[in-house]
Structures are given as structure tokens and as C-alpha cells.
Amino acid sequence: MKLALQYEMQRPSLDDHKLVQETLEQCVLADEVGFDYLWFVEHHFLTDGAALAHKIWEDLDADTLCDHAVIIAGDPDSCIEAIKKHEAIGVDQMMVMMQTETVPHEKVMKSIELFGEHVIPEFKTSEKAKSEAAD
């Protein structure tokens, strides 16, 4: 399983310099802990592009979405379990998003660290075992 981290770089509470600085720190950490790819999304010409997404999410039940692995959230074991649901049906690449406009930088850094310490190794090990079995 290849794991990617997606960034939207939207934090209205930060000035542009601080936003780029924090995003780069998160990217360096993501690389260090073993993410395979980083993806950036920029929303030009949107004054409040998140408003529609927020409205949609307000109408959905987060517990149900987590149970069905639509959302991968919670502690490392919950994230592993959710990703394994995707892997079981043949998904071999997964893009996750941790940085949002409402999560403080320190919490994003901690999430990346936990993902790198607990979740990524689970899938690197299974990927290596599959490769060895094929040989």
C-alpha cells in the first residue's frame, strides 16, 4: 500500500508566510516518517470554497462514515483498520489528508508523527511480505 498525504493549504487565520512555513515543516516530517507521496491542492478564485464542503459534512453521520472507512480517523489502530478495508478490495494507493484550516500546526505535526510511527510501518511490512511471497 502506497500512502500519500494531501494538503489544501487553506488556513485563513494565518498569513501567507506562516502558512507556507508550517506546510513545509509538515511536508518534511511526512517525508521523514515514510509517506510515499505529497499532493497539493490550491483553490484559486474561491472566497469560501470550504463552505459547501462544510455544509455537506454537517448533514452526514461521522460515525457511519468511519465505520465504512469513508473517513479514516481516530487512533492509529482505527486508521489501520480503515485502510485495511480499502486494501482488502484491491486498493494499493491511499491519499490521506491531515492538515485542514481548523487544525493547529502542532496537532497536525503530532498526527503525522503517529501515522509514521504506527500506521505506515503496518503497510510497509505487508507490502514487503507480499513482494517476498511473489518472488
Phi and psi in radians as a Rosetta constraint file:
Dihedral C 1 N 2 CA 2 C 2 CIRCULARHARMONIC -1.599 0.35
Dihedral N 2 CA 2 C 2 N 3 CIRCULARHARMONIC 2.342 0.35
Dihedral C 2 N 3 CA 3 C 3 CIRCULARHARMONIC -2.065 0.35
Dihedral N 3 CA 3 C 3 N 4 CIRCULARHARMONIC 2.259 0.35
Dihedral C 3 N 4 CA 4 C 4 CIRCULARHARMONIC -2.046 0.35
Dihedral N 4 CA 4 C 4 N 5 CIRCULARHARMONIC 2.678 0.35
Dihedral C 4 N 5 CA 5 C 5 CIRCULARHARMONIC -2.025 0.35
Dihedral N 5 CA 5 C 5 N 6 CIRCULARHARMONIC 2.218 0.35
Dihedral C 5 N 6 CA 6 C 6 CIRCULARHARMONIC -1.805 0.35
Dihedral N 6 CA 6 C 6 N 7 CIRCULARHARMONIC 2.452 0.35
Dihedral C 6 N 7 CA 7 C 7 CIRCULARHARMONIC -2.157 0.35
Dihedral N 7 CA 7 C 7 N 8 CIRCULARHARMONIC 2.386 0.35
Dihedral C 7 N 8 CA 8 C 8 CIRCULARHARMONIC -1.806 0.35
Dihedral N 8 CA 8 C 8 N 9 CIRCULARHARMONIC -0.296 0.35
Dihedral C 8 N 9 CA 9 C 9 CIRCULARHARMONIC 0.919 0.35
Dihedral N 9 CA 9 C 9 N 10 CIRCULARHARMONIC 0.855 0.35
Dihedral C 9 N 10 CA 10 C 10 CIRCULARHARMONIC -2.159 0.35
Dihedral N 10 CA 10 C 10 N 11 CIRCULARHARMONIC 1.852 0.35
Dihedral C 10 N 11 CA 11 C 11 CIRCULARHARMONIC -2.467 0.35
Dihedral N 11 CA 11 C 11 N 12 CIRCULARHARMONIC 1.490 0.35
Dihedral C 11 N 12 CA 12 C 12 CIRCULARHARMONIC -0.981 0.35
Dihedral N 12 CA 12 C 12 N 13 CIRCULARHARMONIC -0.403 0.35
Dihedral C 12 N 13 CA 13 C 13 CIRCULARHARMONIC -1.338 0.35
Dihedral N 13 CA 13 C 13 N 14 CIRCULARHARMONIC -0.171 0.35
Dihedral C 13 N 14 CA 14 C 14 CIRCULARHARMONIC -1.897 0.35
Dihedral N 14 CA 14 C 14 N 15 CIRCULARHARMONIC 2.616 0.35
Dihedral C 14 N 15 CA 15 C 15 CIRCULARHARMONIC -1.333 0.35
Dihedral N 15 CA 15 C 15 N 16 CIRCULARHARMONIC 2.851 0.35
Dihedral C 15 N 16 CA 16 C 16 CIRCULARHARMONIC -1.007 0.35
Dihedral N 16 CA 16 C 16 N 17 CIRCULARHARMONIC -0.730 0.35
Dihedral C 16 N 17 CA 17 C 17 CIRCULARHARMONIC -1.067 0.35
Dihedral N 17 CA 17 C 17 N 18 CIRCULARHARMONIC -0.828 0.35
Dihedral C 17 N 18 CA 18 C 18 CIRCULARHARMONIC -1.135 0.35
Dihedral N 18 CA 18 C 18 N 19 CIRCULARHARMONIC -0.696 0.35
Dihedral C 18 N 19 CA 19 C 19 CIRCULARHARMONIC -1.044 0.35
Dihedral N 19 CA 19 C 19 N 20 CIRCULARHARMONIC -0.840 0.35
Dihedral C 19 N 20 CA 20 C 20 CIRCULARHARMONIC -1.139 0.35
Dihedral N 20 CA 20 C 20 N 21 CIRCULARHARMONIC -0.748 0.35
Dihedral C 20 N 21 CA 21 C 21 CIRCULARHARMONIC -1.021 0.35
Dihedral N 21 CA 21 C 21 N 22 CIRCULARHARMONIC -0.866 0.35
Dihedral C 21 N 22 CA 22 C 22 CIRCULARHARMONIC -1.148 0.35
Dihedral N 22 CA 22 C 22 N 23 CIRCULARHARMONIC -0.697 0.35
Dihedral C 22 N 23 CA 23 C 23 CIRCULARHARMONIC -1.095 0.35
Dihedral N 23 CA 23 C 23 N 24 CIRCULARHARMONIC -0.747 0.35
Dihedral C 23 N 24 CA 24 C 24 CIRCULARHARMONIC -1.116 0.35
Dihedral N 24 CA 24 C 24 N 25 CIRCULARHARMONIC -0.693 0.35
Dihedral C 24 N 25 CA 25 C 25 CIRCULARHARMONIC -1.062 0.35
Dihedral N 25 CA 25 C 25 N 26 CIRCULARHARMONIC -0.727 0.35
Dihedral C 25 N 26 CA 26 C 26 CIRCULARHARMONIC -1.166 0.35
Dihedral N 26 CA 26 C 26 N 27 CIRCULARHARMONIC -0.656 0.35
Dihedral C 26 N 27 CA 27 C 27 CIRCULARHARMONIC -1.155 0.35
Dihedral N 27 CA 27 C 27 N 28 CIRCULARHARMONIC -0.744 0.35
Dihedral C 27 N 28 CA 28 C 28 CIRCULARHARMONIC -1.047 0.35
Dihedral N 28 CA 28 C 28 N 29 CIRCULARHARMONIC -0.812 0.35
Dihedral C 28 N 29 CA 29 C 29 CIRCULARHARMONIC -1.098 0.35
Dihedral N 29 CA 29 C 29 N 30 CIRCULARHARMONIC -0.748 0.35
Dihedral C 29 N 30 CA 30 C 30 CIRCULARHARMONIC -1.025 0.35
Dihedral N 30 CA 30 C 30 N 31 CIRCULARHARMONIC -0.725 0.35
Dihedral C 30 N 31 CA 31 C 31 CIRCULARHARMONIC -1.127 0.35
Dihedral N 31 CA 31 C 31 N 32 CIRCULARHARMONIC -0.768 0.35
Dihedral C 31 N 32 CA 32 C 32 CIRCULARHARMONIC -1.092 0.35
Dihedral N 32 CA 32 C 32 N 33 CIRCULARHARMONIC -0.639 0.35
Dihedral C 32 N 33 CA 33 C 33 CIRCULARHARMONIC -1.509 0.35
Dihedral N 33 CA 33 C 33 N 34 CIRCULARHARMONIC -0.123 0.35
Dihedral C 33 N 34 CA 34 C 34 CIRCULARHARMONIC 1.966 0.35
Dihedral N 34 CA 34 C 34 N 35 CIRCULARHARMONIC 0.206 0.35
Dihedral C 34 N 35 CA 35 C 35 CIRCULARHARMONIC -1.091 0.35
Dihedral N 35 CA 35 C 35 N 36 CIRCULARHARMONIC 2.485 0.35
Dihedral C 35 N 36 CA 36 C 36 CIRCULARHARMONIC -1.408 0.35
Dihedral N 36 CA 36 C 36 N 37 CIRCULARHARMONIC -0.587 0.35
Dihedral C 36 N 37 CA 37 C 37 CIRCULARHARMONIC -2.486 0.35
Dihedral N 37 CA 37 C 37 N 38 CIRCULARHARMONIC 2.748 0.35
Dihedral C 37 N 38 CA 38 C 38 CIRCULARHARMONIC -2.185 0.35
Dihedral N 38 CA 38 C 38 N 39 CIRCULARHARMONIC 2.387 0.35
Dihedral C 38 N 39 CA 39 C 39 CIRCULARHARMONIC -2.174 0.35
Dihedral N 39 CA 39 C 39 N 40 CIRCULARHARMONIC 2.411 0.35
Dihedral C 39 N 40 CA 40 C 40 CIRCULARHARMONIC -2.048 0.35
Dihedral N 40 CA 40 C 40 N 41 CIRCULARHARMONIC 2.413 0.35
Dihedral C 40 N 41 CA 41 C 41 CIRCULARHARMONIC -2.163 0.35
Dihedral N 41 CA 41 C 41 N 42 CIRCULARHARMONIC 2.321 0.35
Dihedral C 41 N 42 CA 42 C 42 CIRCULARHARMONIC -2.184 0.35
Dihedral N 42 CA 42 C 42 N 43 CIRCULARHARMONIC 2.399 0.35
Dihedral C 42 N 43 CA 43 C 43 CIRCULARHARMONIC -1.934 0.35
Dihedral N 43 CA 43 C 43 N 44 CIRCULARHARMONIC 1.567 0.35
Dihedral C 43 N 44 CA 44 C 44 CIRCULARHARMONIC -1.229 0.35
Dihedral N 44 CA 44 C 44 N 45 CIRCULARHARMONIC 2.569 0.35
Dihedral C 44 N 45 CA 45 C 45 CIRCULARHARMONIC 1.163 0.35
Dihedral N 45 CA 45 C 45 N 46 CIRCULARHARMONIC 0.241 0.35
Dihedral C 45 N 46 CA 46 C 46 CIRCULARHARMONIC -1.790 0.35
Dihedral N 46 CA 46 C 46 N 47 CIRCULARHARMONIC 2.168 0.35
Dihedral C 46 N 47 CA 47 C 47 CIRCULARHARMONIC -1.467 0.35
Dihedral N 47 CA 47 C 47 N 48 CIRCULARHARMONIC -0.589 0.35
Dihedral C 47 N 48 CA 48 C 48 CIRCULARHARMONIC -2.580 0.35
Dihedral N 48 CA 48 C 48 N 49 CIRCULARHARMONIC 1.105 0.35
Dihedral C 48 N 49 CA 49 C 49 CIRCULARHARMONIC -1.082 0.35
Dihedral N 49 CA 49 C 49 N 50 CIRCULARHARMONIC -0.395 0.35
Dihedral C 49 N 50 CA 50 C 50 CIRCULARHARMONIC -1.387 0.35
Dihedral N 50 CA 50 C 50 N 51 CIRCULARHARMONIC -0.280 0.35
Dihedral C 50 N 51 CA 51 C 51 CIRCULARHARMONIC -1.024 0.35
Dihedral N 51 CA 51 C 51 N 52 CIRCULARHARMONIC -0.789 0.35
Dihedral C 51 N 52 CA 52 C 52 CIRCULARHARMONIC -1.139 0.35
Dihedral N 52 CA 52 C 52 N 53 CIRCULARHARMONIC -0.767 0.35
Dihedral C 52 N 53 CA 53 C 53 CIRCULARHARMONIC -1.067 0.35
Dihedral N 53 CA 53 C 53 N 54 CIRCULARHARMONIC -0.743 0.35
Dihedral C 53 N 54 CA 54 C 54 CIRCULARHARMONIC -1.068 0.35
Dihedral N 54 CA 54 C 54 N 55 CIRCULARHARMONIC -0.727 0.35
Dihedral C 54 N 55 CA 55 C 55 CIRCULARHARMONIC -1.091 0.35
Dihedral N 55 CA 55 C 55 N 56 CIRCULARHARMONIC -0.770 0.35
Dihedral C 55 N 56 CA 56 C 56 CIRCULARHARMONIC -1.082 0.35
Dihedral N 56 CA 56 C 56 N 57 CIRCULARHARMONIC -0.821 0.35
Dihedral C 56 N 57 CA 57 C 57 CIRCULARHARMONIC -1.140 0.35
Dihedral N 57 CA 57 C 57 N 58 CIRCULARHARMONIC -0.565 0.35
Dihedral C 57 N 58 CA 58 C 58 CIRCULARHARMONIC -1.065 0.35
Dihedral N 58 CA 58 C 58 N 59 CIRCULARHARMONIC -0.515 0.35
Dihedral C 58 N 59 CA 59 C 59 CIRCULARHARMONIC -1.523 0.35
Dihedral N 59 CA 59 C 59 N 60 CIRCULARHARMONIC -0.048 0.35
Dihedral C 59 N 60 CA 60 C 60 CIRCULARHARMONIC -1.886 0.35
Dihedral N 60 CA 60 C 60 N 61 CIRCULARHARMONIC 2.665 0.35
Dihedral C 60 N 61 CA 61 C 61 CIRCULARHARMONIC -1.592 0.35
Dihedral N 61 CA 61 C 61 N 62 CIRCULARHARMONIC 1.946 0.35
Dihedral C 61 N 62 CA 62 C 62 CIRCULARHARMONIC -1.069 0.35
Dihedral N 62 CA 62 C 62 N 63 CIRCULARHARMONIC -0.651 0.35
Dihedral C 62 N 63 CA 63 C 63 CIRCULARHARMONIC -1.084 0.35
Dihedral N 63 CA 63 C 63 N 64 CIRCULARHARMONIC -0.756 0.35
Dihedral C 63 N 64 CA 64 C 64 CIRCULARHARMONIC -1.121 0.35
Dihedral N 64 CA 64 C 64 N 65 CIRCULARHARMONIC -0.752 0.35
Dihedral C 64 N 65 CA 65 C 65 CIRCULARHARMONIC -1.093 0.35
Dihedral N 65 CA 65 C 65 N 66 CIRCULARHARMONIC -0.680 0.35
Dihedral C 65 N 66 CA 66 C 66 CIRCULARHARMONIC -1.167 0.35
Dihedral N 66 CA 66 C 66 N 67 CIRCULARHARMONIC -0.768 0.35
Dihedral C 66 N 67 CA 67 C 67 CIRCULARHARMONIC -1.024 0.35
Dihedral N 67 CA 67 C 67 N 68 CIRCULARHARMONIC -0.562 0.35
Dihedral C 67 N 68 CA 68 C 68 CIRCULARHARMONIC -1.701 0.35
Dihedral N 68 CA 68 C 68 N 69 CIRCULARHARMONIC 0.162 0.35
Dihedral C 68 N 69 CA 69 C 69 CIRCULARHARMONIC 1.077 0.35
Dihedral N 69 CA 69 C 69 N 70 CIRCULARHARMONIC 0.425 0.35
Dihedral C 69 N 70 CA 70 C 70 CIRCULARHARMONIC -1.277 0.35
Dihedral N 70 CA 70 C 70 N 71 CIRCULARHARMONIC -0.681 0.35
Dihedral C 70 N 71 CA 71 C 71 CIRCULARHARMONIC -1.905 0.35
Dihedral N 71 CA 71 C 71 N 72 CIRCULARHARMONIC 2.322 0.35
Dihedral C 71 N 72 CA 72 C 72 CIRCULARHARMONIC -1.835 0.35
Dihedral N 72 CA 72 C 72 N 73 CIRCULARHARMONIC 1.896 0.35
Dihedral C 72 N 73 CA 73 C 73 CIRCULARHARMONIC -2.626 0.35
Dihedral N 73 CA 73 C 73 N 74 CIRCULARHARMONIC 2.872 0.35
Dihedral C 73 N 74 CA 74 C 74 CIRCULARHARMONIC 1.848 0.35
Dihedral N 74 CA 74 C 74 N 75 CIRCULARHARMONIC -2.713 0.35
Dihedral C 74 N 75 CA 75 C 75 CIRCULARHARMONIC -1.318 0.35
Dihedral N 75 CA 75 C 75 N 76 CIRCULARHARMONIC 2.967 0.35
Dihedral C 75 N 76 CA 76 C 76 CIRCULARHARMONIC -0.957 0.35
Dihedral N 76 CA 76 C 76 N 77 CIRCULARHARMONIC -0.685 0.35
Dihedral C 76 N 77 CA 77 C 77 CIRCULARHARMONIC -1.104 0.35
Dihedral N 77 CA 77 C 77 N 78 CIRCULARHARMONIC -0.690 0.35
Dihedral C 77 N 78 CA 78 C 78 CIRCULARHARMONIC -1.133 0.35
Dihedral N 78 CA 78 C 78 N 79 CIRCULARHARMONIC -0.690 0.35
Dihedral C 78 N 79 CA 79 C 79 CIRCULARHARMONIC -1.151 0.35
Dihedral N 79 CA 79 C 79 N 80 CIRCULARHARMONIC -0.749 0.35
Dihedral C 79 N 80 CA 80 C 80 CIRCULARHARMONIC -1.052 0.35
Dihedral N 80 CA 80 C 80 N 81 CIRCULARHARMONIC -0.818 0.35
Dihedral C 80 N 81 CA 81 C 81 CIRCULARHARMONIC -1.040 0.35
Dihedral N 81 CA 81 C 81 N 82 CIRCULARHARMONIC -0.760 0.35
Dihedral C 81 N 82 CA 82 C 82 CIRCULARHARMONIC -1.145 0.35
Dihedral N 82 CA 82 C 82 N 83 CIRCULARHARMONIC -0.768 0.35
Dihedral C 82 N 83 CA 83 C 83 CIRCULARHARMONIC -1.146 0.35
Dihedral N 83 CA 83 C 83 N 84 CIRCULARHARMONIC -0.635 0.35
Dihedral C 83 N 84 CA 84 C 84 CIRCULARHARMONIC -1.112 0.35
Dihedral N 84 CA 84 C 84 N 85 CIRCULARHARMONIC -0.515 0.35
Dihedral C 84 N 85 CA 85 C 85 CIRCULARHARMONIC -1.100 0.35
Dihedral N 85 CA 85 C 85 N 86 CIRCULARHARMONIC -0.700 0.35
Dihedral C 85 N 86 CA 86 C 86 CIRCULARHARMONIC -1.224 0.35
Dihedral N 86 CA 86 C 86 N 87 CIRCULARHARMONIC -0.741 0.35
Dihedral C 86 N 87 CA 87 C 87 CIRCULARHARMONIC -1.075 0.35
Dihedral N 87 CA 87 C 87 N 88 CIRCULARHARMONIC -0.646 0.35
Dihedral C 87 N 88 CA 88 C 88 CIRCULARHARMONIC -1.102 0.35
Dihedral N 88 CA 88 C 88 N 89 CIRCULARHARMONIC -0.426 0.35
Dihedral C 88 N 89 CA 89 C 89 CIRCULARHARMONIC -1.770 0.35
Dihedral N 89 CA 89 C 89 N 90 CIRCULARHARMONIC 0.220 0.35
Dihedral C 89 N 90 CA 90 C 90 CIRCULARHARMONIC 1.800 0.35
Dihedral N 90 CA 90 C 90 N 91 CIRCULARHARMONIC 0.037 0.35
Dihedral C 90 N 91 CA 91 C 91 CIRCULARHARMONIC -1.220 0.35
Dihedral N 91 CA 91 C 91 N 92 CIRCULARHARMONIC 2.245 0.35
Dihedral C 91 N 92 CA 92 C 92 CIRCULARHARMONIC -2.078 0.35
Dihedral N 92 CA 92 C 92 N 93 CIRCULARHARMONIC 0.051 0.35
Dihedral C 92 N 93 CA 93 C 93 CIRCULARHARMONIC -2.473 0.35
Dihedral N 93 CA 93 C 93 N 94 CIRCULARHARMONIC 2.417 0.35
Dihedral C 93 N 94 CA 94 C 94 CIRCULARHARMONIC -2.373 0.35
Dihedral N 94 CA 94 C 94 N 95 CIRCULARHARMONIC 2.301 0.35
Dihedral C 94 N 95 CA 95 C 95 CIRCULARHARMONIC -1.865 0.35
Dihedral N 95 CA 95 C 95 N 96 CIRCULARHARMONIC 2.170 0.35
Dihedral C 95 N 96 CA 96 C 96 CIRCULARHARMONIC -1.998 0.35
Dihedral N 96 CA 96 C 96 N 97 CIRCULARHARMONIC 2.736 0.35
Dihedral C 96 N 97 CA 97 C 97 CIRCULARHARMONIC -2.262 0.35
Dihedral N 97 CA 97 C 97 N 98 CIRCULARHARMONIC 2.164 0.35
Dihedral C 97 N 98 CA 98 C 98 CIRCULARHARMONIC -1.998 0.35
Dihedral N 98 CA 98 C 98 N 99 CIRCULARHARMONIC -0.545 0.35
Dihedral C 98 N 99 CA 99 C 99 CIRCULARHARMONIC -1.581 0.35
Dihedral N 99 CA 99 C 99 N 100 CIRCULARHARMONIC 2.063 0.35
Dihedral C 99 N 100 CA 100 C 100 CIRCULARHARMONIC -2.240 0.35
Dihedral N 100 CA 100 C 100 N 101 CIRCULARHARMONIC 3.033 0.35
Dihedral C 100 N 101 CA 101 C 101 CIRCULARHARMONIC -1.189 0.35
Dihedral N 101 CA 101 C 101 N 102 CIRCULARHARMONIC -0.224 0.35
Dihedral C 101 N 102 CA 102 C 102 CIRCULARHARMONIC -1.902 0.35
Dihedral N 102 CA 102 C 102 N 103 CIRCULARHARMONIC -0.055 0.35
Dihedral C 102 N 103 CA 103 C 103 CIRCULARHARMONIC -1.748 0.35
Dihedral N 103 CA 103 C 103 N 104 CIRCULARHARMONIC 2.164 0.35
Dihedral C 103 N 104 CA 104 C 104 CIRCULARHARMONIC -1.090 0.35
Dihedral N 104 CA 104 C 104 N 105 CIRCULARHARMONIC 2.599 0.35
Dihedral C 104 N 105 CA 105 C 105 CIRCULARHARMONIC -0.899 0.35
Dihedral N 105 CA 105 C 105 N 106 CIRCULARHARMONIC -0.778 0.35
Dihedral C 105 N 106 CA 106 C 106 CIRCULARHARMONIC -1.077 0.35
Dihedral N 106 CA 106 C 106 N 107 CIRCULARHARMONIC -0.651 0.35
Dihedral C 106 N 107 CA 107 C 107 CIRCULARHARMONIC -1.263 0.35
Dihedral N 107 CA 107 C 107 N 108 CIRCULARHARMONIC -0.625 0.35
Dihedral C 107 N 108 CA 108 C 108 CIRCULARHARMONIC -1.114 0.35
Dihedral N 108 CA 108 C 108 N 109 CIRCULARHARMONIC -0.775 0.35
Dihedral C 108 N 109 CA 109 C 109 CIRCULARHARMONIC -1.053 0.35
Dihedral N 109 CA 109 C 109 N 110 CIRCULARHARMONIC -0.738 0.35
Dihedral C 109 N 110 CA 110 C 110 CIRCULARHARMONIC -1.129 0.35
Dihedral N 110 CA 110 C 110 N 111 CIRCULARHARMONIC -0.713 0.35
Dihedral C 110 N 111 CA 111 C 111 CIRCULARHARMONIC -1.083 0.35
Dihedral N 111 CA 111 C 111 N 112 CIRCULARHARMONIC -0.757 0.35
Dihedral C 111 N 112 CA 112 C 112 CIRCULARHARMONIC -1.093 0.35
Dihedral N 112 CA 112 C 112 N 113 CIRCULARHARMONIC -0.763 0.35
Dihedral C 112 N 113 CA 113 C 113 CIRCULARHARMONIC -1.043 0.35
Dihedral N 113 CA 113 C 113 N 114 CIRCULARHARMONIC -0.823 0.35
Dihedral C 113 N 114 CA 114 C 114 CIRCULARHARMONIC -1.093 0.35
Dihedral N 114 CA 114 C 114 N 115 CIRCULARHARMONIC -0.721 0.35
Dihedral C 114 N 115 CA 115 C 115 CIRCULARHARMONIC -1.092 0.35
Dihedral N 115 CA 115 C 115 N 116 CIRCULARHARMONIC -0.748 0.35
Dihedral C 115 N 116 CA 116 C 116 CIRCULARHARMONIC -1.218 0.35
Dihedral N 116 CA 116 C 116 N 117 CIRCULARHARMONIC -0.587 0.35
Dihedral C 116 N 117 CA 117 C 117 CIRCULARHARMONIC -1.369 0.35
Dihedral N 117 CA 117 C 117 N 118 CIRCULARHARMONIC -0.612 0.35
Dihedral C 117 N 118 CA 118 C 118 CIRCULARHARMONIC -2.029 0.35
Dihedral N 118 CA 118 C 118 N 119 CIRCULARHARMONIC -0.750 0.35
Dihedral C 118 N 119 CA 119 C 119 CIRCULARHARMONIC -1.466 0.35
Dihedral N 119 CA 119 C 119 N 120 CIRCULARHARMONIC -0.929 0.35
Dihedral C 119 N 120 CA 120 C 120 CIRCULARHARMONIC -0.983 0.35
Dihedral N 120 CA 120 C 120 N 121 CIRCULARHARMONIC -0.808 0.35
Dihedral C 120 N 121 CA 121 C 121 CIRCULARHARMONIC -1.017 0.35
Dihedral N 121 CA 121 C 121 N 122 CIRCULARHARMONIC -0.568 0.35
Dihedral C 121 N 122 CA 122 C 122 CIRCULARHARMONIC -1.033 0.35
Dihedral N 122 CA 122 C 122 N 123 CIRCULARHARMONIC -0.690 0.35
Dihedral C 122 N 123 CA 123 C 123 CIRCULARHARMONIC -1.568 0.35
Dihedral N 123 CA 123 C 123 N 124 CIRCULARHARMONIC -0.447 0.35
Dihedral C 123 N 124 CA 124 C 124 CIRCULARHARMONIC -1.169 0.35
Dihedral N 124 CA 124 C 124 N 125 CIRCULARHARMONIC -0.678 0.35
Dihedral C 124 N 125 CA 125 C 125 CIRCULARHARMONIC -1.156 0.35
Dihedral N 125 CA 125 C 125 N 126 CIRCULARHARMONIC -0.793 0.35
Dihedral C 125 N 126 CA 126 C 126 CIRCULARHARMONIC -1.188 0.35
Dihedral N 126 CA 126 C 126 N 127 CIRCULARHARMONIC -0.599 0.35
Dihedral C 126 N 127 CA 127 C 127 CIRCULARHARMONIC -1.132 0.35
Dihedral N 127 CA 127 C 127 N 128 CIRCULARHARMONIC -0.746 0.35
Dihedral C 127 N 128 CA 128 C 128 CIRCULARHARMONIC -1.146 0.35
Dihedral N 128 CA 128 C 128 N 129 CIRCULARHARMONIC -0.720 0.35
Dihedral C 128 N 129 CA 129 C 129 CIRCULARHARMONIC -1.109 0.35
Dihedral N 129 CA 129 C 129 N 130 CIRCULARHARMONIC -0.718 0.35
Dihedral C 129 N 130 CA 130 C 130 CIRCULARHARMONIC -1.129 0.35
Dihedral N 130 CA 130 C 130 N 131 CIRCULARHARMONIC -0.696 0.35
Dihedral C 130 N 131 CA 131 C 131 CIRCULARHARMONIC -1.128 0.35
Dihedral N 131 CA 131 C 131 N 132 CIRCULARHARMONIC -0.732 0.35
Dihedral C 131 N 132 CA 132 C 132 CIRCULARHARMONIC -1.191 0.35
Dihedral N 132 CA 132 C 132 N 133 CIRCULARHARMONIC -0.629 0.35
Dihedral C 132 N 133 CA 133 C 133 CIRCULARHARMONIC -1.170 0.35
Dihedral N 133 CA 133 C 133 N 134 CIRCULARHARMONIC -0.568 0.35
Dihedral C 133 N 134 CA 134 C 134 CIRCULARHARMONIC -1.278 0.35
Dihedral N 134 CA 134 C 134 N 135 CIRCULARHARMONIC -0.437 0.35
